Amino acid sequence: MFKVLIQPKWTLHAADGRPLPPKLIDLLLGVHATGSLAAACRDLDLSYRYAWGLLQSSRSLFGAPLLRMTRGRGATLTALGESLVWADQRIAARLAPTLDSLASEVEVELGRVLSAQAAPPRLHAAHGFAVETLRRFLDEADVAVDLKYRSPGEALAALRSGDCDLAGVHLPIGEFERDILSHYADRIDPAGDRALHLATRRIGLIVAPGNPKRIRTLADLLREDVRFIHRQHGSGARLLLERMLAKQGHSIRDVRGCGIDELTHAAVAAYVASGMADAGFGLETPARRYGLEFLPIASEHYFFLVREQTLTAPALAEVMAILHSERFRHELGLLPGYDAGRCGTVQDLFEAFPSARAVFA
């Protein structure tokens, strides 16, 4: 199987047309991660002299330094240096799922043209770190998958139209399960669909280290001094937040946004980490990865909805084998906020979700 890798690359040009020096962003990322210019040079296989030249060229370009060197205390980025690092992080977080979907599409097309291999399983799923892990395991096993990141509603619509085999969906555990399940009810066949469990995960408020705005509850999001980074319309996270705020008598329209809606949990966390927002609503995993604080609000079932007859199809054999493997479950358990206790379990809707009988009565 051919493996396609598409990575976001960006640059910046001064008014006179001069671009950022090559390797500069990688160098800044290395200093940000290690707190040391020398360590960043070693990781990138750059000479210290060359790296210092990059920094001097950049200072000339911007008219301001990107790095501060302190004897005995290593290196720290200036505000400008931090801005460049977080710009890179936001670009990657926002584009990675789209590029991953495109890479999968190209892989499938190459496989179709170059060999007579069977059609791969078609997976449409809301973006999440368990799905990323599954994709990595399939790649390691040299198993093709036609992966498209979609909102839960779009994934379920594709399942109904026959355009996908597995539709990734997430439902909150507890009082909001019935409400969210009802929202998707017209795209679910309770008699013929089955829930193939992947993981449970925690979702909540993502805030800056130390929580300087003292954000504790959803009601704090309505304060005028709080800048909130929204998820896009149609996303499961936004739908849940809307329902939770409505339960408390509030509207999401009263939450002061940043003028943009992000497409992934990682992008929300990167936005908060960059200082451009005070809070976001998302998963624990990206919050921990970016060194942010996480205030849990709810837990969710993340699962695939699949037609009963599809479960035994040859195309899903490798997927099912991975979901049942101890190594895969162990990897999911290492993700902050994730639990893989039910991974690979298949249930009908009424077994899986207590509210299903009321919704589909």
Secondary structure, DSSP 8 states (H G I E B T S, - for coil): ------------B-TTS-B--TTHHHHHHHHHHHS-HHHHHHHHT--HHHHHHHHHHHHHHHSS-SEEEETTTEEEE-HHHHHHHHHHHHHHHHHHHHHHHHHHHHHHHHHHHH-------EEEE---HHHHHHHHHHHHTT---EEEE--HHHHHHHHHHTS-SEEEEEEESSTTHHHHHHHHGGG--TTTEEEEEEEEEEEEEEE-TT-TT---SGGGGGSTT--EEEE-TT-HHHHHHHHHHHHTT--GGGS-EEEEEESSHHHHHHHHHTTS-SEEEEEHHHHHHTT-EEEEEEEEEEEEEEEGGGTTSGGGHHHHHHHT-HHHHHHHHHSTTEE-TTTT-EEEHHHH-TTHHHHT-
